Amino acid sequence: MSSSSPNSAEHPPAAYLDHAATTPMLPSVIAAVNEQFALTGNASSLHAAGRRARRTVEEARERVADALGARPSEVVFTAGGTESDNLAVKGLFWARRADDARRVRILASAVEHHAVLDAVQWLGAFTGAEVDWLPVDRLGRVDPAQVRDRIVNGRGGPAAVAAITCMWANNEVGTVQPVPALAALAHDFGIPFHTDAVQAVGAVPVDFADGPSAPDALSFSGHKLGGPVGAGALLLRRETSLVPLQHGGGQEREVRSGTLDVAAIAGLAVAVEEAVHGRVERAARIRRLRDDLIQGVLSIAPDAVVGGDVATEGRLPGNAHIAFPGCEGDALLLLLDAAGVECSTGSACSAGVPEPSHVLMAMGYDDSLARASLRFSLGHSSAPADVERVLGVLPEVLVRARAAGAAARARKAAV
Ligand SMILES: Cc1ncc(COP(=O)(O)O)c(C=O)c1O
């Protein structure tokens, strides 16, 4: 039996290889959350119960700040990665343009998660932002020299750039971006820089400590690092102004109104601390398992194409992105699921039609290779049995997926 199946009480044991989608909550997090669930108190109330809740929140704020090199006053608690990204991207754009109407451009990498991608597109469609998508190379990397060129030579020059956003690490192919270099570059021109570090915190070194190469705003999410779903934060410099998305009680420096979720925040702090402090040992263990998985897959399917950067420091330790030519990723996923392996494809299903991933298209994949891709992602509970399970079922799964792929192509050709 795989030691990593989070659902083994209800379902047959499965090898869970989708930690980038969400990873099991750590026992210490569950304990911290449960402890808070038994208590009451609104952190904005002035009585004893409220003051206790406030103390819990402020202790959590200090622990999160400490783990990520931030000041406690720079931590804005939110309801997760999507909210943090929207708050940063829209809030920065609105604040910068309000200060100077010439600032209408946003530079964003072409491989952002939809939480940034769609927020940027929305600004373009509804608030007059001019969006400049930053290209990536075949490994999914943004080139700082190209970014400099876009800042300097884009319409209106540096004075027209409201903000730059680039993720720290990609959720599909695991590529780690040169965030310190990009932040330093933005600061050369006095432009604020945001990064979506949802996949990076706890996986690679992430430091918000002040300095020219640190971002001005950084998003992360609890459920990617062993914390609760629906808890996250935006790290935000005191001097960086942001127009809030939601208005109300003025909590969190008036940029994020809403009653604070004390239990989720307490759990988030425990998760961030454990994820960051145990990172080096955990990353080394996960990387070894991931490399065994990739080597094993390549020995079964020598034509498989491994996506993303293969350099150790250029790739998330838990990410294995593999395309199987001649197969449909969706068919592979379902066959693997039936065989007790849980992973994901890169395709996003919009209105029932599977679209090839925008990340892979930006990296120069052709449509069929993009559709043939799977993402296996390992995490803190991954064990050798998970890798063995994949390698054990893969030969049979590939035979069936290739047959299904060939039949689908024949049907298409006959139409
Ligand atoms: C890179 C990245 N950004 C943002 C998000 C969204 O985070 P959340 O699920 O907490 O809203 C995800 C989740 O998959 C992600 O991988």
The ligand as a Gaussian input file, in Angstrom:
#p B3LYP/6-31G(d) Opt

LIG

0 1
 C        0.775000      29.217000      -9.197000
 C       -0.585000      29.267000      -8.571000
 N       -1.128000      30.460000      -8.310000
 C       -2.333000      30.566000      -7.730000
 C       -3.075000      29.453000      -7.393000
 C       -4.414000      29.613000      -6.741000
 O       -4.335000      29.376000      -5.340000
 P       -5.633000      29.026000      -4.493000
 O       -6.020000      27.631000      -4.868000
 O       -5.197000      29.131000      -3.058000
 O       -6.684000      30.016000      -4.808000
 C       -2.551000      28.175000      -7.664000
 C       -3.341000      26.953000      -7.385000
 O       -3.234000      25.970000      -8.085000
 C       -1.257000      28.085000      -8.264000
 O       -0.700000      26.912000      -8.536000

